Amino acid sequence: MGVDEIHTFFGMSSALHCISPMLPLSILWISQAVTMFVERIISRAVEKRKEMDADREKEGADYVELSKEERMGPGNLDPLEVLESLPKVSIG
């Protein structure tokens, strides 16, 4: 649910202001709180993406390709060979 939907919801309930004179003020406060919350989430998402990119770059620098003997798994199977031997599946 986005900020616009929340504003619309509270806009529909504005007729209730006759019940409580504080309702319009409460709606304004909630609307501002929701807007600030959404802004914080967006800001944190941008920060998190930058952190993830930095971690990915750091891991990429330490990437070492394993030899076939080092890749061997249980039953002396090479995971890459197993993946390549799987049948192709078309979706659609």
N, C-alpha and C positions, 0 to 999 in steps of 0.2 A: 504494500500500500504506500503510495507516494504522498508527498506533502499536499499536492493538489486535491487528492481524494479526501484527505483529512480535513482540509479547509472546506470542501464541499459538504462533508458530513456535518461539520459544526455550523455551516451556513444554513443548512436545512433546519437545524434546531434553534435558530435565532428567534423563532416565534415564542420560544419558552422564556424569553427575557421578562415577560410579564409575571411569571411565577417567582422569579428571583431577580432582584435588581443587580446582583453581583454576577449573574451568568455571563453577560457580554464580556466582563473583565476576565472571568475564568476562561472563557473561550479564547480570548486574546492571549492570555498567559500560556495556555496549552498549545496554541498555534505557534507561538514563539519558541516554546520548549521543543516542540517537534522539529521545527526548522533548524534550531541549533543542533539537535541530535543528529539529524540527517547530514548537516555540514560536517560534524565531527566524524561520522562514519566515512564520508567521502574522503576527508582529509587523511584519516587513518589508512584507508585503502590505498591511497597514493603512496604514503610512507611505507606500508607493508610491501607494495610492489617494488619499490626501490630497494628495500632490504633483501627481498627474494632475488632480485637481479644481481645484487652485489654478492650474495651467497653463491649463486649459480656461476658467476664469473670466477669466484675463488675456487669452487670445486672444479671448474673446467681447467684451471691451470694445473691442478694436481691429478688430472685424469691420466691413468696409465692403462694401456691396452694389455690384457692378459694373454698369455700364450694358451694354446689349446689344452695343454696339460693342466694349467692352472684353472681353466674354465670347467674342467670335468666335474660333473655332479654325481649323484647317486647312480649306481649301475653303470658307471663309466660313460655316461651320456653327455654330449656337449650341448648345452642349452641352445646355442645358435643353430646347430644342425637340426635340432628338434623343431625349432620355430620355422626354419626354412622348409622342413619336410611336411609341415601341416598343409592340408588342402586349402586352396583359395576359396573364399566364400564371398559371393556377391549379394549385397543387400539391396533390395529394391524391387 
